[in-house]
Amino acid sequence: MAMIRQILVTLVVLVLLAAAYIKIEPSAGRALLAAGLPIPGPVEDVIAWLAPPGSDAPAAAAGGERSRGGRSGGGPQLVVADPVVVGRTRTEMRAIGTGEAARSVTVYPDNTTGIIQSVAVRSGDAVEAGAPLIVLEHSSEELAVSRARIAVDAAEEKLVRYDRLSKSRAVSSVEVNDVIRERDNARLDLKSAQIALDKRTVRAPFAGRIGIVSVDEGDLVGAQTAIAKVDDRREIKVVFYTPESFVSELQIDAAVEAVPTAQPDRVFKGRISAIDSRLDEASRTLRTEALVDNSGDTLRPGMSFTVSLSLDGEEYLSVDPLSVVWERTGPVVWKVVGDEAVKASVAIVERDIDRVLVSSNELKAGDAVVVEGLQSMRPGIKIRTGNDRKPSPVAGATASPEESEAAGGKRSSLDRSATASPRLISAAAAHEAAAQPPTAATAEERP
């Protein structure tokens, strides 16, 4: 307890000594207020009472105008302001994709077994739909077709005789119907034999390119033997995964650009052809497919691509990154209202190297926010921007290159379709104005 009592007594003595020093040297108190330090309100009021403005006017006149961060002693704080404009969220998405053939199939014999009699294609050949790939030995099937044809012919002749006998009432209609059924069964047997014969020839299901043929003449193949792979490469299907934040903006037939990793100087146009119905829980991405034209046959399935997708994005307020400061309650900006700075709460939507997208109920496009001189900001402080120009009320208004360069304007990369209005005053102009000696006009303006 004795030690605590000594600490408290020491603190009280130090406070009294500081108050006495400020009372004797008021300029020290005003310099402390002008420094913009986070001083509690009651303490700030006490310092202002001990060091009222004008108590050492002769010393201030002899020593000239003192400034810190562009603030003149007792005058409005000189700041740099920037207008609030309208920007969009990221308008371009990039992803790594893998190329696949638009259609691809591995060809197997259709539920049949046999010895290969001939191979009709070579690896890499272009084939049309229905072109034969291999032919299996089929003498037994040809024999079955011939027998079925004979049976059909016999049934047709028998039906003709029974029709003639039926007209003379030599046979009944029931017997004629039985002969008709025999004829129909013979026809079905012929179709069955023809199907079995057709299966001995393995054909391409669609037009495309043959991969490596893995069989040769004389091989015994069955229903599980892969003959070759057929790829339709007239279009390449690029499969990529879209991050969760872009999923709501995806649309079928949206334009994409694909740049092959092996050919970085070439850009292939395409369109989104398929969007999966659910996200992958592990990566939080959505499988997306795009078809890219490959009429020149320069692309191959399995190639890697950089896929670029332009999206509309959503509109938000865009401010300079320097204007956003953090407090215990969250991010805020200081809005210029007349000759005062008013604190406005914001919620950060997206950051970029040049601009920050925010949402706020206290800001609107065209408002000016402080970007330099923030260290001196506090509620109710008087400010001046150094000129009479106002921020453009139209978001995204285009400024000429000369005006943008003179005013220190910057183009926001978040909204590539618009150019932000120029700043009210550049940082260099602010420091130059603060460094110049006070003129008669500015001396009169000071309270």
C-alpha positions as CSV (number, residue, x, y, z in Angstrom):
1,M,0.0,0.0,0.0
2,A,2.8,2.4,0.8
3,M,4.3,1.9,-2.7
4,I,1.0,2.5,-4.4
5,R,0.6,5.7,-2.3
6,Q,4.0,6.9,-3.4
7,I,3.2,6.2,-7.1
8,L,0.0,8.2,-6.9
9,V,1.7,11.1,-5.1
10,T,4.4,11.1,-7.8
11,L,1.8,11.1,-10.6
12,V,0.0,14.0,-9.0
13,V,3.2,16.0,-8.6
14,L,4.1,15.4,-12.3
15,V,0.6,16.5,-13.4
16,L,0.8,19.7,-11.4
17,L,4.3,20.4,-12.7
18,A,3.1,20.0,-16.3
19,A,0.1,22.2,-15.7
20,A,2.4,24.9,-14.2
21,Y,4.7,24.7,-17.2
22,I,1.8,25.1,-19.7
23,K,0.5,28.0,-17.7
24,I,3.9,29.7,-17.8
25,E,4.6,28.7,-21.5
26,P,1.2,28.7,-23.2
27,S,2.8,28.0,-26.6
28,A,3.7,24.5,-25.4
29,G,0.1,23.7,-24.6
30,R,-1.1,24.9,-28.0
31,A,1.6,22.9,-29.7
32,L,0.4,19.9,-27.8
33,L,-3.1,20.4,-29.0
34,A,-2.0,21.0,-32.6
35,A,0.0,17.8,-32.6
36,G,-3.2,15.7,-33.1
37,L,-2.4,13.3,-30.3
38,P,-5.2,11.1,-28.9
39,I,-5.8,13.3,-25.8
40,P,-9.0,12.7,-23.8
41,G,-11.6,15.4,-24.1
42,P,-11.5,16.6,-20.4
43,V,-7.6,16.8,-20.5
44,E,-7.8,18.7,-23.8
45,D,-10.2,21.2,-22.3
46,V,-7.9,21.8,-19.3
47,I,-4.9,22.4,-21.6
48,A,-7.0,24.8,-23.7
49,W,-8.0,26.7,-20.4
50,L,-4.3,26.9,-19.3
51,A,-3.1,28.0,-22.7
52,P,-5.8,30.2,-24.3
53,P,-5.3,31.4,-27.9
54,G,-3.5,34.7,-28.2
55,S,-1.9,34.6,-24.7
56,D,1.5,34.8,-26.4
57,A,0.7,36.6,-29.6
58,P,4.0,38.6,-29.6
59,A,6.0,35.3,-29.4
60,A,3.9,33.8,-32.2
61,A,4.4,36.9,-34.3
62,A,8.2,36.9,-33.7
63,G,8.6,33.2,-34.3
64,G,6.3,33.1,-37.4
65,E,3.5,30.7,-38.1
66,R,4.1,27.3,-36.6
67,S,2.7,24.3,-38.5
68,R,2.5,20.6,-38.0
69,G,1.0,18.5,-40.8
70,G,0.0,21.7,-42.6
71,R,-2.0,23.2,-39.6
72,S,-1.5,26.9,-38.9
73,G,-1.5,27.9,-35.2
74,G,-5.2,28.4,-34.3
75,G,-6.3,28.3,-38.0
76,P,-8.2,25.7,-40.0
77,Q,-6.3,22.4,-40.7
78,L,-5.0,22.2,-44.2
79,V,-5.9,18.8,-45.7
80,V,-5.9,17.0,-49.0
81,A,-9.3,15.6,-50.1
82,D,-10.4,13.1,-52.7
83,P,-13.9,12.6,-54.2
84,V,-15.9,9.4,-53.6
85,V,-16.7,7.7,-56.9
86,V,-18.6,4.6,-58.0
87,G,-16.5,1.5,-58.7
88,R,-17.1,-2.1,-59.4
89,T,-15.9,-5.3,-57.8
90,R,-13.2,-7.2,-59.6
91,T,-14.2,-7.3,-63.2
92,E,-11.8,-10.1,-64.4
93,M,-11.3,-13.6,-63.1
94,R,-8.3,-15.8,-64.0
95,A,-8.0,-19.5,-63.4
96,I,-5.8,-22.4,-64.5
97,G,-7.7,-24.9,-66.7
98,T,-7.0,-28.3,-68.3
99,G,-7.9,-29.0,-71.9
100,E,-10.1,-32.0,-72.9
101,A,-11.5,-33.1,-76.2
102,A,-15.0,-31.9,-76.7
103,R,-16.0,-35.5,-77.2
104,S,-13.8,-38.5,-76.3
105,V,-14.5,-42.2,-76.2
106,T,-12.5,-45.4,-75.8
107,V,-13.8,-48.0,-78.3
108,Y,-14.4,-51.6,-77.3
109,P,-15.9,-54.5,-79.2
110,D,-19.7,-54.7,-78.7
111,N,-20.1,-57.7,-76.5
112,T,-18.3,-60.0,-78.8
113,T,-15.1,-62.1,-78.9
114,G,-13.0,-63.0,-81.9
115,I,-9.7,-62.8,-83.7
116,I,-8.9,-59.5,-85.5
117,Q,-8.9,-60.1,-89.3
118,S,-7.8,-56.6,-90.3
119,V,-7.1,-53.2,-88.7
120,A,-8.5,-50.4,-90.9
121,V,-6.8,-47.4,-89.3
122,R,-3.5,-46.2,-88.0
123,S,-2.7,-44.1,-84.9
124,G,-3.4,-40.4,-85.5
125,D,-5.7,-40.9,-88.5
126,A,-8.8,-38.7,-88.9
127,V,-12.0,-40.8,-89.2
128,E,-15.6,-40.0,-90.1
129,A,-18.5,-41.2,-88.0
130,G,-19.2,-44.9,-88.8
131,A,-15.8,-45.6,-90.3
132,P,-14.5,-49.1,-89.6
133,L,-11.6,-49.4,-87.1
134,I,-11.1,-53.2,-87.0
135,V,-12.8,-56.2,-88.6
136,L,-13.0,-59.5,-86.7
137,E,-13.1,-62.9,-88.3
138,H,-16.8,-63.3,-89.3
139,S,-17.2,-66.3,-91.6
140,S,-19.7,-68.0,-89.1
141,E,-21.8,-64.9,-89.0
142,E,-21.9,-64.6,-92.8
143,L,-23.0,-68.2,-92.9
144,A,-25.8,-67.5,-90.4
145,V,-27.0,-64.5,-92.5
146,S,-27.1,-66.7,-95.7
147,R,-29.2,-69.4,-93.9
148,A,-31.6,-66.7,-92.6
149,R,-32.1,-65.3,-96.1
150,I,-32.9,-68.8,-97.4
151,A,-35.4,-69.3,-94.6
152,V,-37.0,-65.9,-95.4
153,D,-37.3,-66.8,-99.1
154,A,-38.8,-70.2,-98.3
155,A,-41.4,-68.5,-96.0
156,E,-42.3,-66.0,-98.7
157,E,-42.9,-68.7,-101.3
158,K,-44.9,-70.7,-98.9
159,L,-47.1,-67.7,-98.1
160,V,-47.7,-67.1,-101.8
161,R,-49.0,-70.7,-102.2
162,Y,-51.2,-70.5,-99.2
163,D,-52.7,-67.3,-100.4
164,R,-53.6,-69.0,-103.7
165,L,-55.1,-72.0,-101.9
166,S,-57.0,-69.7,-99.6
167,K,-58.8,-68.1,-102.5
168,S,-60.0,-71.5,-103.7
169,R,-60.9,-72.4,-100.1
170,A,-58.5,-75.3,-100.1
171,V,-56.9,-74.1,-96.8
172,S,-58.4,-72.2,-93.9
173,S,-57.5,-68.7,-92.8
174,V,-55.9,-70.1,-89.6
175,E,-53.3,-72.0,-91.7
176,V,-52.6,-68.8,-93.7
177,N,-52.0,-66.9,-90.5
178,D,-49.6,-69.6,-89.3
179,V,-47.6,-69.2,-92.5
180,I,-47.5,-65.4,-92.1
181,R,-46.0,-65.8,-88.6
182,E,-43.4,-68.3,-90.0
183,R,-42.5,-65.6,-92.6
184,D,-42.2,-62.9,-89.9
185,N,-40.0,-65.1,-87.6
186,A,-37.7,-65.8,-90.6
187,R,-37.3,-62.1,-91.2
188,L,-36.4,-61.6,-87.5
189,D,-33.9,-64.4,-87.7
190,L,-32.3,-62.6,-90.7
191,K,-32.1,-59.3,-88.8
192,S,-30.5,-61.0,-85.8
193,A,-27.9,-62.7,-88.0
194,Q,-27.2,-59.4,-89.7
195,I,-26.7,-57.6,-86.3
196,A,-24.2,-60.3,-85.2
197,L,-22.3,-59.9,-88.5
198,D,-22.3,-56.1,-88.1
199,K,-20.8,-56.4,-84.6
200,R,-17.8,-58.1,-86.1
201,T,-16.8,-54.7,-87.5
202,V,-15.9,-52.1,-84.8
203,R,-16.7,-48.6,-86.1
204,A,-15.9,-45.0,-85.0
205,P,-18.9,-43.6,-83.0
206,F,-18.3,-40.0,-84.3
207,A,-15.8,-38.1,-86.4
208,G,-12.5,-37.4,-84.8
209,R,-8.9,-38.4,-84.4
210,I,-7.7,-41.9,-83.5
211,G,-5.3,-42.2,-80.7
212,I,-2.7,-45.0,-80.4
213,V,-4.2,-48.3,-81.7
214,S,-3.4,-50.9,-79.1
215,V,-4.2,-54.0,-81.1
216,D,-3.0,-55.7,-84.3
217,E,-4.1,-58.3,-86.8
218,G,-4.4,-61.8,-85.2
219,D,-5.1,-60.6,-81.7
220,L,-7.8,-62.2,-79.8
221,V,-10.1,-59.5,-78.4
222,G,-13.1,-59.5,-76.1
223,A,-15.7,-57.1,-74.7
224,Q,-13.1,-55.7,-72.3
225,T,-10.3,-55.1,-74.8
226,A,-9.7,-51.4,-75.6
227,I,-9.2,-50.9,-79.3
228,A,-8.4,-47.2,-79.5
229,K,-9.5,-43.8,-78.2
230,V,-11.3,-41.4,-80.5
231,D,-11.2,-37.7,-79.8
232,D,-13.2,-34.9,-81.4
233,R,-10.7,-32.0,-81.3
234,R,-12.6,-29.5,-83.4
235,E,-13.3,-27.9,-80.1
236,I,-11.3,-28.2,-76.9
237,K,-13.2,-28.3,-73.6
238,V,-11.2,-26.4,-71.0
239,V,-12.1,-27.4,-67.5
240,F,-11.4,-24.8,-64.7
241,Y,-12.6,-24.1,-61.2
242,T,-14.3,-20.8,-60.3
243,P,-13.8,-19.4,-56.8
244,E,-16.9,-19.1,-54.7
245,S,-17.0,-15.3,-54.8
246,F,-17.5,-15.3,-58.6
247,V,-20.1,-18.1,-58.8
248,S,-23.2,-15.9,-58.8
249,E,-21.9,-14.0,-61.9
250,L,-21.3,-17.1,-64.1
251,Q,-23.5,-17.5,-67.1
252,I,-23.8,-20.1,-69.9
253,D,-22.4,-18.8,-73.2
254,A,-20.3,-16.1,-71.4
255,A,-17.2,-15.2,-73.4
256,V,-13.8,-16.5,-72.1
257,E,-10.2,-16.2,-73.3
258,A,-7.8,-19.2,-73.0
259,V,-4.0,-18.8,-73.3
260,P,-2.1,-22.1,-73.6
261,T,0.9,-22.3,-71.3
262,A,2.9,-23.7,-74.2
263,Q,1.8,-20.9,-76.5
264,P,1.7,-17.7,-74.4
265,D,1.6,-15.5,-77.4
266,R,-1.7,-16.9,-78.6
267,V,-5.2,-16.2,-77.3
268,F,-8.2,-18.5,-78.1
269,K,-11.7,-17.3,-77.8
270,G,-14.4,-19.5,-76.3
271,R,-17.6,-19.6,-74.3
272,I,-18.8,-21.3,-71.1
273,S,-20.6,-24.5,-72.0
274,A,-21.3,-26.1,-68.6
275,I,-21.5,-25.1,-65.0
276,D,-21.6,-27.6,-62.2
277,S,-24.6,-27.6,-59.8
278,R,-22.6,-27.5,-56.5
279,L,-19.3,-26.3,-55.1
280,D,-16.5,-28.6,-54.0
281,E,-16.5,-28.5,-50.2
282,A,-12.8,-28.9,-49.9
283,S,-11.7,-26.1,-52.2
284,R,-14.9,-24.0,-52.3
285,T,-14.7,-23.8,-56.1
286,L,-17.2,-24.6,-58.8
287,R,-16.3,-26.8,-61.8
288,T,-16.8,-24.8,-65.0
289,E,-16.3,-25.9,-68.6
290,A,-15.6,-23.8,-71.6
291,L,-15.5,-24.7,-75.3
292,V,-12.6,-23.2,-77.3
293,D,-12.4,-23.3,-81.1
294,N,-9.6,-25.5,-82.4
295,S,-10.3,-25.5,-86.1
296,G,-6.6,-25.2,-86.8
297,D,-6.0,-28.4,-84.7
298,T,-3.2,-26.7,-82.8
299,L,-4.5,-27.6,-79.4
300,R,-4.4,-31.0,-77.7
301,P,-6.4,-32.5,-74.8
302,G,-4.4,-32.4,-71.6
303,M,-2.8,-29.0,-72.3
304,S,-2.9,-26.4,-69.5
305,F,-4.5,-23.0,-70.1
306,T,-4.8,-19.6,-68.3
307,V,-8.5,-18.8,-68.5
308,S,-9.7,-15.2,-68.3
309,L,-13.3,-14.4,-67.7
310,S,-14.7,-10.8,-67.7
311,L,-17.5,-10.3,-65.3
312,D,-19.9,-7.4,-64.7
313,G,-19.3,-7.2,-61.0
314,E,-21.3,-5.1,-58.5
315,E,-21.2,-1.4,-57.9
316,Y,-20.0,0.1,-54.7
317,L,-18.5,3.4,-53.5
318,S,-14.8,3.8,-54.3
319,V,-12.4,5.8,-52.0
320,D,-8.7,6.4,-51.9
321,P,-6.9,3.8,-49.7
322,L,-5.3,6.6,-47.7
323,S,-8.6,7.9,-46.5
324,V,-9.6,4.8,-44.6
325,V,-8.5,4.7,-40.9
326,W,-9.2,2.1,-38.3
327,E,-10.8,2.7,-34.9
328,R,-12.0,0.3,-32.3
329,T,-15.4,0.3,-33.9
330,G,-14.1,-0.5,-37.3
331,P,-12.9,1.4,-40.5
332,V,-14.0,5.1,-40.9
333,V,-13.3,8.0,-43.3
334,W,-13.5,11.7,-42.6
335,K,-16.0,13.4,-44.9
336,V,-15.6,17.0,-45.8
337,V,-18.9,18.9,-44.9
338,G,-18.5,22.6,-45.5
339,D,-15.4,23.7,-43.5
340,E,-15.6,20.7,-41.1
341,A,-14.6,17.1,-41.1
342,V,-17.3,14.6,-40.1
343,K,-16.5,10.9,-39.3
344,A,-18.4,8.4,-41.5
345,S,-18.4,4.6,-40.8
346,V,-17.7,2.3,-43.8
347,A,-17.6,-1.4,-44.5
348,I,-14.7,-2.6,-46.7
349,V,-15.9,-4.7,-49.6
350,E,-12.8,-5.1,-51.7
351,R,-9.2,-3.7,-51.7
352,D,-7.0,-2.8,-54.6
353,I,-3.6,-1.1,-54.9
354,D,-5.3,2.1,-56.1
355,R,-8.8,2.2,-54.6
356,V,-10.9,0.6,-51.9
357,L,-14.5,-0.4,-52.5
358,V,-16.7,0.4,-49.4
359,S,-20.4,0.4,-48.5
360,S,-21.8,3.1,-46.2
361,N,-25.1,4.7,-45.4
362,E,-23.2,8.0,-44.6
363,L,-21.4,8.5,-47.9
364,K,-22.6,9.0,-51.5
365,A,-20.8,9.5,-54.8
366,G,-19.4,13.0,-55.1
367,D,-18.6,13.4,-51.4
368,A,-15.0,14.5,-50.6
369,V,-13.0,12.6,-48.0
370,V,-9.7,13.5,-46.3
371,V,-6.7,11.5,-47.5
372,E,-3.9,13.6,-46.0
373,G,-3.8,15.4,-42.7
374,L,-5.7,12.5,-41.0
375,Q,-3.4,12.6,-37.9
376,S,-5.1,15.9,-36.8
377,M,-8.7,14.9,-37.4
378,R,-11.2,15.0,-34.6
379,P,-14.9,15.8,-34.4
380,G,-15.8,19.4,-35.2
381,I,-12.3,20.4,-36.4
382,K,-12.2,23.2,-39.0
383,I,-10.4,22.3,-42.2
384,R,-9.5,23.9,-45.5
385,T,-8.6,22.2,-48.7
386,G,-6.4,25.0,-50.2
387,N,-8.7,25.8,-53.2
388,D,-12.3,26.2,-54.1
389,R,-12.7,23.2,-56.4
390,K,-15.4,20.7,-55.5
391,P,-15.4,17.0,-56.2
392,S,-17.3,16.0,-59.3
393,P,-20.8,14.8,-58.4
394,V,-20.8,12.4,-61.3
395,A,-19.1,9.2,-60.5
396,G,-16.7,8.0,-63.1
397,A,-16.5,11.3,-65.0
398,T,-13.6,11.3,-67.4
399,A,-10.9,13.9,-66.9
400,S,-8.4,15.0,-69.5
401,P,-4.8,13.8,-69.1
402,E,-3.6,17.3,-68.4
403,E,-6.2,17.9,-65.7
404,S,-5.6,14.5,-64.1
405,E,-1.8,15.2,-64.0
406,A,-2.2,18.7,-62.6
407,A,-4.7,17.7,-59.9
408,G,-3.0,14.4,-58.9
409,G,-5.9,12.3,-60.2
410,K,-5.6,8.6,-60.3
411,R,-7.4,6.0,-62.4
412,S,-9.1,3.3,-60.3
413,S,-8.2,-0.2,-61.3
414,L,-11.4,-1.4,-59.7
415,D,-13.5,0.4,-62.3
416,R,-11.7,0.1,-65.6
417,S,-14.6,1.7,-67.4
418,A,-14.5,5.0,-65.6
419,T,-11.9,7.6,-64.6
420,A,-12.0,9.1,-61.1
421,S,-12.3,12.9,-60.7
422,P,-9.1,14.8,-59.8
423,R,-8.2,15.4,-56.3
424,L,-9.0,18.8,-54.7
425,I,-5.3,19.5,-54.0
426,S,-2.1,17.5,-54.3
427,A,0.1,16.6,-51.3
428,A,2.9,18.7,-52.7
429,A,0.7,21.7,-52.9
430,A,-0.4,21.2,-49.3
431,H,3.1,21.1,-48.0
432,E,4.1,24.1,-50.1
433,A,1.2,26.1,-48.7
434,A,2.1,25.1,-45.2
435,A,5.8,26.1,-45.6
436,Q,5.1,29.6,-47.1
437,P,5.2,32.6,-44.6
438,P,1.8,34.0,-43.7
439,T,0.6,36.9,-45.8
440,A,-1.5,39.7,-44.6
441,A,-4.7,38.1,-45.9
442,T,-4.1,34.8,-44.1
443,A,-3.2,36.6,-40.9
444,E,-6.6,38.4,-41.0
445,E,-8.4,35.1,-41.5
446,R,-7.0,33.6,-38.3
447,P,-9.2,34.0,-35.3
